[in-house]
Amino acid sequence: MVVFTSDEKLISLPLGGIGAGKVEISNKGKLVNLTIANNWTKPIREMPGFHIFVKPNNREPFFLQSELIFLELNKLSTRLRYEGLYPFVRIKGSKDGIDAEVEAFSPIIPSDLLNSSLPAVGFTVKINVEGLIVISISNICGMSKIGRYNEKIEKGIIMKNSKANEYDPFNGDITLISDSPKIIVPQYNFHSNRGLEKTLNLHRLIENEEPWKQLILDKIPNSDSKESTGYYYLPTGLIGAEGREVTFVFAWYFNKPWAYYPYKHYYSNYFSNSTEVAKYFLDNFDKLKHKTKEWQENLIDPSLPEWLKDAIINSTYIFSTSTWLDEKGRFGIYEAPEIGPMLSTIGGVCYETGSLPTVLMFPQLERSTLDLFMKAMREDGYIPHDLGLHSLDTSSDGTTAPPKWKDTNPTFILMAYRYYLRTKDTDFLSRIYPYLITAMEWMVKQDFNEDGLPEVEGSCDTGYDCVPMEGISSYVASLYIASLMALVEIGKILGDQNAVNRYSSLLTKGKKSLPFDGKKFVAWTGKPDHHNAVFMAQIFGEWWVYLLNLDHISDINKVETALDEIYRVNGSASNFCTPNMAREDGGEVNIDSQLTSSWPRLVFSVSALAYAYGKREWLNIAKKEWDNLVRKGLPWNQPSLIHAEDGEPDDPFLDHYIGSAALWSFTYKYALSKLIDNDKI
């Protein structure tokens, strides 16, 4: 697992069900970057008043937190060890010989969409002696603080806002419960005395420490029972239980459509408030945990090195950070929720890599996305770049369109065949087939000079939307060839011999026209001058045919030679990553930083392909990329690109990038065989 300490900069692992929003638990022991109220693009940077407090019998108490903002109790903070293996995070701390640990998780269970979309996090807190264990949270309901209030319920607290209106995305409720609480303090003010803050001239907030002082004295803190009427009153509550191990559940329920989420949530089909969610989670706690751990153990190829197994598992984090799942079961993945909030971007090594665990674990969600792209197909047969900005219904032709991109249509065809191979859903294949034919015919028309391969127009009309490549692009051409092969196989399955004949003929012609210079496939044949540089994406179509058990995009010797050239040239061009393009002579690729930087998703995909073809040295390429992400504190917030010169992403960068789960390329076939075998049982 990935390990950090509280001494390092802020790092946080996200938790929360598919399409439910998330909370992140940081290496400082805090709840940060909350997007539980449909606020994917503008997270709550920290929940004030969240604490995990331990009071061992006859020993000094402490917080499982490294930074506190009390006036007197800051001495009770703790240095933490932080371990992440999505969707689990473990935080460990010690004081005066007392060891404490919290494990938090949200369930992700293959084929179980109900339990994998729960808006909740479970906490298990353990200490090595008997004692009191307490968790506190603050009321974040309602965009305005006015009207917030907390109520005691069975086993815990529910928090609401009486003044939140129907247009308020924060109009909902949150719940904190425990199995056998000894202490429930529904409400106190998080804030201390404002006059004291100003008198002491600390230039910071001071958190109210009175409830904690009362607990230290073995007293039950007083509880308020009023609504917030001023901005300095923040209703906070705590619950505590005795023992060596205590379980808590934090749940949320925000189901008001608004501009940035104009739908309701899938979880609303099963629950009517956060308390129902929390009680359900608590009642099924052990089963949910066990089922979640199963896929970590069963779907990851055991022959892979430990660091890579951990990397694959952790790359699945975008289920919590970036997914939408509405009440109708419609599914999408943000390209980058804060910086690039387009849903289910395809082409450019985006959704097609990020959805690998989706296809494997939740194929019904992949079918939903394919349905949405079918609906979005343009009249001329073009498959758009994404499903919409904060929307499943307002698809876009692309960030640099017009002209229309040349890599979306073949990607759509390949995604459809991938779904079929996972499910053998012939009815769906028959339904989507006319759209696949139409998509391919649009692509054939992009072969402007009829040489057998489509041309790009030099207007940034691919996923490389900052690169004005012109002519035959090996990236697009390899995708086109792969999609022809997939469509031929689909035609055979559905008994369409005319289509089989037509696309087999186009396939033969296209393969012959793919430019190869003896060492590599040519990046592109027109402007701008790339000085014979080596382009990492030149064989991305081969990644697809490997996953789909199709023939090679070209002679296998050429493919392997190209892989060797990428490894030799691009693989040695940076100490931090493997850039998209590099020159054999060491000269500069002076076109755009999109080329002189790496795309981690592409690096992991091509590394997995080469590894599968017996090129074990490519593990070094993947490990260099992963180690840099971990070193920069980005394992659960992978950027779209990494600069080769220093290993840093852009500032700001495209966050929580959609292609993060490309690491699943290393275990996709293994997991597929396990899941298909399980389906047969």
N, C-alpha and C positions, 0 to 999 in steps of 0.2 A: 504494500500500500504506500501511498505518497505520505511523507512525514514532514511536518514543519514544527516550529516552536512559536510561542507567543512573542519571542524576541524579534522575529522577522516582521517585515511589512505586512499589512492587512491582506490576508488570503482567506477565501471562504468557499465552502462547498454548498451547492444548492440542493434543497429538498422541497418536495411537493409533487403531487400527482400530475399525470399527463393532462395538459390543458387546464390546470387548476391554479396556476401561479405558483410562486415559490418564496421561501425564505432561505437565506444563506446563513450558515453558522460559521463564524470566523475563528481564526486561530487565537483571537483575543478572548474567546468565550462569549461573543455577542451575537445577536440576531441583526443581520444587515441586509441591505438591498432587497427589501420585501416587495414583491409584485403580486400580492395575493388579491388585490382589489382591481384587477384588470389594468393595472398601471405598469405594463411591461416596459414601456419606453421611459417612464419616470419613476424609478424605484424609491421607496422610502429608505434612505441610506442607513438608518439605524432605528431599531425599536428602543426608545428610552425605557429604562426601568426593568429590562430583562436581566434576570440573575438566576444562577444556580448556587444555592447557599447550603453549606454543610456545617452542622453543629454536632460533632461527636460527643458522646456522653463523657463528661469529666475531662474534656480536652478543649483546646482553643478552636473556635469556629473559623471558617474561611469561605471565600467565594471561589468557585471555579471560573475565575475571570482574572485577567492580567492587568486591566486598567479600569479604575473606579473613579467616580467624580464626587465622592463624599467629602466631607470636611475632616472627619476624624477616623473613619473606618477604612481609609485607603490601605492601611497596613494589612488588611485582611485579603488583599489580592494575592494571586498565585501565579507562578511561572507554569506554563502549560506545554504539554506535548500534544500535538494535533495530528491525527491520522485520518486519511480520507480514502474510502473505497466506495464510490457512489453505488447505491444511494444510502450509504452509511458513513457517519463521521463519529470519531471517538476522540474525546478530550480527556486528558489525564493530568492530575495535579496532586501535590503532596504538601503537607504542613506538619511539622513536628511528629513525624512518623505515621501520620494518618494519610492513607492513600484514597483518592477519590477518582471516579471515572464516570463520564456520561457517554452513552451511545445513543445517537439520534438517527432516525431513518424514516423514509416514506416508502411504502410498498410499490414495487414494480414487479409484476408477476406475468409472465408470458401467457397470452390468450385470455387473461382475466382483466378485462377493461374496467369493470366496476371498481375493483380493489386497486387498480393501477392509476386511477384518476381521482383518488381521495384527496380533498383539500386539507391535509393534516400532516403533522409530524409527531412521531412517537419518541419519547425520551425514557431511557432506563438509567438511573443514577445509582452507582454502587459505592459503598465505603467499606473499609476492612474492619470496622467496629460498629457497634450499635450507635444510632444517633438520629437526629432530625435532619431531613432533607427537604429543601424548600425551592420552589420555582415561582418567579414573579414575572408578570407581563403587564404592558400598558395598553390602554384603549386607543386604537387608531381608527375607529369607526367614524365615518363622516369626514368629508373634506374640511369642514369647519370643526374646530374643537368644541364649539358651543353645542350643548345637548348631549354630550357623552356621559354615560353612566354605566355602572356595573351592578350585577345582581348575583346573589348566592343561589346556586342550584345544587341538586344532589351531586356530591363528590367534587364540586368545584365552583367555577365562576363563568358567567356569560357577560359579554361586554357589548353595548349597543350605543346608538345615538338617536335620540327622539326627534331631532331637528333635521336629519338627513332627508332630502327629498327624492323623488322618483328619478331624477336625472343625475344623481350623485353616484359615481361608480363605487364610492366607499360606503354606500348605504348597504349595510349588512351587519354581521355579528361575528365575534370570535369567542372561543370557549377554551378554558383550561380546566382539565379534570385529572384526578388521580384515583387509584383504586380504593384506597382506604385512608383518606386524609384525616389527620388529627386536628389540623388548623386550617381554617378558611377565613381569610381576610378579604372580603369582596372588593373593598375600595379604600384607597387613601391617595393623597396627592403626591405624585412623583416629585414635584418641585419643593424645594426648601423655601425659606423666607426670602423674598426678593430684596427687601431692605437690607438683609444681612449680606447678600451677594454684593450689593452696591457699596455698603459700608466697608467691607473687607477689600473691595477693589480688586477682585480676583480675575475679572474679565472673563468669567466663564460661569456656566450653571453649576449649582450645587444641588446634588440629589438629596432628597429627604431621607435621612438615615434613622429617623425615630423608630419606624417599624422594626428595623433590624436590631436596634439597641434593645427594644422590648423582647425580641426573640432571644437575644443573648442572655437576658436576665430571666429567661424561662417564663415570660409573660406573653399573653396574647395581645397583639397590637389592636388599637381601636380601629373601627371601620366607619367610614362615612356612608351616607345614603342620600346623595343629592346629584343633580345634574351639573355639569360644568357650565357656568355662565360667563366665565372669563378665560382669557387665553393662557393664564398662568396656572390654571387648574387642570391637571392631567390625571384622570382616574386610572389608578394602577391597583392591581390586586395580587395576592399571593396565596398559595396553598402549600401545606407541608405534611409530610407523613414520616412515621418512625420506622426504623429498621436498617438493615444493611443494603437492601436493594429496593428501590421504589420506582414505579412506572407512572409516567405522566403522558397526556396527549394534549397537544395544542392544535386546534382546528379552526377553520375559517369558512365563511359563506358569504360571498359577494356576487350577486346574480342579477345586477341591474345593467342592461345594455347601455352603452354610451358610445361616443364617437370613436374611441380607440378599441372598443370591443362591442360591436353592434349586435351581439348575440347573447344567449344565455349559456350556462355551462352544462356539460354532460352530467356532472354530479348532481345537478338539480332534478334529474329524472328519478333519483333514489332517496334524496334527503331534502328536508325543508328548512333546516337551520344547522348551525355549526355544532350545536349540542348533540343532535342526532348523529352527526359524523363522528364526533369525539367518542361518544358511547359505543358506537359500532366498532371503531378502531380499538378501543380499550378492551372490548369483549373478545376481539379476535386477534389481539396483539401478537401472541406467540406464533400463531399460524401465519399471519402476514409476514412476520420476520423470517420464519423458516422458508416460506415459499419464495421470498425475495432472494434469499441466499442461494437457493437452488440453481438459478440461472447463472450466477457467478461461478458456480462450481461445474455446471454441466455444459455450458455453451462456449466455453473458452478452450481452445485447443491445448491439451495438457503438454504437448511437446514444445510449446513456446517458452522462452525464458520468462522468469518471474516478473521482471520489469515490464515486459510487453503485455503480459496478462493483466497487470495492474493498469497499464495505460489504456488497454481496450475497455476494461470495465469502467474506468473513470471517464472515458470519452462519451459515455452514454448520458452524461449529465444534461444534455440539451433536452431530454424528456421533461426535465423540471424547469429549465430556464426559458425555453423557446417555443413550446408547443401550444397550439390552440385545439380545443375539442369542444364543439358547441353541443347544444341539447339534441341536435339531430344526428350527432355522431360524425359531423364533418370535421376533417382534420387538416392542420397545416403546421408548418415549422417556419418561424421567423428566420430570415436570412441573418439578421443581426438586430435583436429586439430594441436596443437603445439607439443605435446609429443608423441602421438600415432596415427599417421595419416593414419589409416586403415579405409576403407569405409564400413559402414553398418555391423559392427561386430554383429553376432548373437550368442546366448548362453551366459551364464554368466550374465543374466539379463541386456542385452545391448540394441540392436536395438528394441527388443521386448517390452521394456518399453519406450524407448525414442521416438518411433514412434506412441505412443498412440494418440497424437493430429494430426499426419499425417493421420492415418487411419480414424479418425473422420472427419477432415476438408478437406483433399485432398486425397481421396481414390485412385485416379488415380496415385498418386505418390507411394503409397504402391503397387499397381499393377506393376508399373515399377520395383520396387525392387524385387518383387517376380519373375518377368520375368528374371531379371539379375541373380538371384540365380538358376533358372531353367537352364539357359545357362551355368552356372558355375558348375553344378553337375558333379562329377567325374564319370568315366566309371563304377566304382563299386557301384555307388549309393550314395556316400558320398556328403553331402552338406558342402561346405567349410565354414571356420570361417568368412571370409570377402570377399568383392569384389575386393580388391586390395589396395596396398599402393599408395596413390595419383592416384587411377585408379579405373574405373568401369569394367576393362577388364582383370585384372591379379590377380585372386582370390587366397587366401592363405588357406592352411589347418589349420593353427592356429599358435599362438605364440610359442607353445611348441610341435608342431607336427614335426615328428611322435612321438607317434601314433596319429591317427585321433581322434578328440574330440567326445565325446558321447552325447553332449547336442545340437548339431547344427541340426541334422536331425529331432528330435521331435519338435524343435522350428520352423523349416520351415513348418512342417505340421500344427502346431497350428496357425501360421501366415496366412497360406492360408485359413483356415476355418474362422479365424477372419475377413479377407477381405471379404469372401463370406457373412458372417452375416451382414456386413455393407452395402453391395451393392446388394446382391442377383444376382450376376453376374454368372449365370449358364454356360454361354459360356466359361468364363475364368476357372471356376471350372472344366469343362470337359477337357480343354486344359492342366491344371496343374495336373490333376488326375493321369496320368501314372507316373509322377515324384514323386508324393506323395506315391504311392504304392512302387516304387523303393526305395525311402528314407526309408520307413518303413521296407522293407525287409532287407536293410542294417542293420538297427537297431536290427532286430530280430536275425541276425547273431552274434550280440555282446553278446547274452546270451550264453556264452561259456559252462556253465554247465547245460543248459536247465532246470533251475529252474523257469523260467517264467519271469525273469528280466535280463536286460543287466548288464554286469560287466564293471567296470572301471579297468584300467590296472596298476594303481599305478605309472604312468609316467606323471602326471599332464595333463591328457587328458580330461579336462573339462574346463569350464569357470573359475574355480578356478585353474588357471594355475601356481600357486605357491604351490599347495597342492597335494602331491603324494598319494591321497586316492586310496584305492584298494578294490575290491569286489563289493558288492551292495552298491551304493551310493543312499541314500534316495532322494537327489536332482535330480539325473539323472533318477532314477526309477519313481519318481512322474511325471516328464515330459513325460516319456515313456508311463505311464498309461494314462495321459491326452491326448497324441497324438493318442493313440489307440481309445479312445472314440471319438475324433474328426473324425478320419478316418472312424469309423463305421457310424457316422452320414452322412459323405460325401458319403459313399457307398449307403446309403439309398436314398439320394437325387438323385443320378445318376443311381439308380436301379441295382447296382452290388451286388446281393445277395451272391455270392460266397465270395466276400471280406467281406461283413457284417458278414457272418458266421465265417470266418477264424479269423478276428480280434476281434470278440466278444469272441471267445474261448481263444485267447491269453490274452485278457483283464481279463477274469475271473481268469486265472492262475496267471497273474501278480499281481492282487490285493491280492490274497491269500499269495503271497510270500513276500510282502512288510514288512520288519521287524519292529515290534512295541514292546517296552519293558514295556508297561503299562503306561508310562508317555509321551513317544515321539517316533517318528520314528528314528531308529538308523542312526547316521550320515553316517557311512560306516562300512562294516563288516570285512574288512581286515586291513592291515597295512596302516599308522602308528597308534600307540595306541593313541586314543583320550580321554581315561579315562572316557568314557561314557558321554562326553560333549554334550551339547545341541546345535544343528546346526540349524541356522535360516532358511537355504535354504531347510530344510527337506520336506517342503510342498509347494515348489514353484509351482509344478504342480497344486495345488489347486487354486492358483491365476488364472491360465489359465482357469480352468473349471468354476470358478466363472464368469469370463468375458464372457465366451462362452456359459453359461447356460447348462453346461453338468453335469453329475452325479459327486459325490465326488470321489476323488482318493482312498478313503478307507471309512470305517464306519465313519459317521459324528461325532460320539462321540470321536473316536480316533483323528480326525482332530482337534476338539475343545480342547481336552485334550492337544494335542501338542501345540496349540496356547497359552494355559494358561501356559504351562511349559516354552515356549520361553519368554513370558511376565515376568514371575517370575524370571527366571535365567538370561537371556541375558538382559532383560529390566532394571535390577538393577546393571549390571556389570560395568557401567560407568556413570559419571555425565554429559557426553557430548553427548553420542551416544549409539547405541545398537549394540554391536559387533556380527559378524557372528557366533562366537562360544564362549561358556562360560561353565564353570563347576559348577555344583550344590554345590560342596564342596569349591568353591572359589579358587581352585588350578589353576595353569597356564596351558594354552593351548600352549605348547612349540613346535609348528610345523612351523607356518609362521605367519607373521604380517597380512597377508591377512585374517586370521581367527580372530585374536585378535582385528582387526579393524572393523568398520562398512562399509558397502556399502550403502550409502544413498538411492540409487535406490531400493535396496532390503528392507530396513527398511520401506520406504514409500509404497511399494507394499504389503508387509505382513501386515502392519498397516491398509491399506485400506481393505484388505481381512477380517481381524479380525473385523474391524468396521462394515463392511457389515453383518457380522454374529452376530451382536448385542453386541460385546465386546467394549463398548464405552471407556473403560479405555485405549485402544490402541491409542486414540488421544494424550495421554500424551507422548507415544513413538515417534509418528510422530512430535509432537511439539518440543520435546527435540532436535530431529535431525535438524529440520528447524531452531530453535532458534540458535543453534550452528553455522550453516552455515551463518546466518545473522550476528551473533556476530563476526565471522571471516571475514566478508566482501565478502562472496562467493555466494550470492543468484543467481548471473548471471554468475558464473564460478564454478559450482559444481565439486568437485573432485571425483575420482573413489572410494576413501576410506578415512575414518577419523580415526585417532588413538584414541583408547579408553582412553589412559592415560592422554591426554591433549587436545583432540578435534581438533588437527591440522592434516592437510593432509601431505602426503609425500612432500619432497622438493628436486627436483621439483615433481609436481603431474600430473597425467593424467587430463588435463585441460578440461573445458567445456564438461563434460563427457556425453557420448551419452545417458545414462539412466536418465538424469536429469528430464525429463518429466514424470517419474514414478509417480509423484504426481497426474497425471491425472487418476490414478487408482481409486481415490476417487469419480470422477465424470463421469467416462467412460460410465457407463450404463445410467445415466441421460442424458448425451450429446447425446448418440447414439439414445435414444428414441426421443429426440427433433429433431435431424437431419433427422431421418427416417420419422417422422411425417411431417416435412417440405418438404421432397422429394415427399410426397403424395399429397401435396397441388397443 
